[in-house]
């Protein structure tokens, strides 16, 4: 799944579009629930080495706010990392490089949306 696919899934499922909340880094796109204003997802294209991926290239990532028990289980799996620049107990970084199946990515987005009610 690509960043554009993530954005379209969130927009079509929840009617939420990304906002750019960080003046110092406007390339970070954040999604918040319209009813609570709480963030549940964020996307960015970053250097591979920023998330311990080999190579000098760049990679798309999706940060998700999940239950801490789910975060602990996910971040030891392939395709996941401790949260990039977020609370590592409540957030996990998912590499959008095809390692994680699209259906699982969508399911995790749904869980993140429900988590911040």
N, C-alpha and C positions, 0 to 999 in steps of 0.2 A: 504494500500500500504506500502511496506517495502522500506528501503533505497536502496536495490539492485534493486527493481522495478523502483524506481525513476531514478537511474543511467542508467538503461537499456533504459528507455523511453527517457531520454535526449540524450543518445548516438545514439539511432536509429532515433530519430526525427531531431536532429540538428548536429550530427557528433561530439559532444563535449564530452570529457572525463573529469573526475574530476582531479583537481590538489590539492596538499597540500601546501598551501601558508603560513601557520603559523608554524614556526620552534618550537615555544613554545607549540604548540598543533597540531601535525601532524594528529590527527584523524579528524580534520575539513576538509571536502572535498568541494572544491569550483568549480563552473562552470562559465565560462566566454564566451561571444560571441567571435568567432574567428575573426570577422571583426573589432570589436571595443576594444576588450580586457576587456570590462566591465563585472563585475560579475552580474549574475542574480539569482543564487541559491547557496545554501550551505547546506550540511547535516552533522549531527553529532549524536552520541548516548551520551546522558547526563543523569545526575541524575534527577529523577522526580522532586525533590524539586527545581531544578534550574529554572523550568518553572511552578512553583506552581501547580504541580500535586501531589496528595496525594501518600504516600508510600515512601519506602526507595530504591526502584528499579531504573531501568534506562529506558529511553524512546528514541526512534528515533525521530529526528526533521528535518524539512525542512524549511530553511529560504528562503524567496522569495522577490525579489526587485519588487515592484509594484507601481502603481500610488498612491500618498498619500490619495486620496479619497477612493480608494479600500481598502487600509490598514486600515483606520479608521473604515470602515464598517465590515471588517473581524475580527479584533482583539477583537470584543465584542461577536463573535459567539463561540459556543462550538467547540472545536478542534483547536482553534487558540489562540495565545498569542502575547503580544507585543514582538517585535523582541528580540531574545536572542543575545546580544553582537553586535548588528548592530544598525544603525540609525532607531529609532522607528517610524519616520514619513514616511520613504521610504521602510522599510522592515517589514515583518510579519513572525512569527514563526507558522508553521503548525505542529501539533502533528501527527506523523505517527502511530497512534494507532487504526486506523479503524473508527474513529469518522467521518472523512471527506471521502466521497465516492471517489473511484479511478478516476472516470470520472472528478470530480471537481478538484482533485489534478492535473491531466494532463492538464486541462483547465487553471489552475492558473500558471502552469509551462510555458505554451504557452504565457500567458499574460506577465509573467516576462521576457521571452526571447524578446518579442516585445517591452517591456518597455525600454530596455537599448540600443536601436538602435543607 
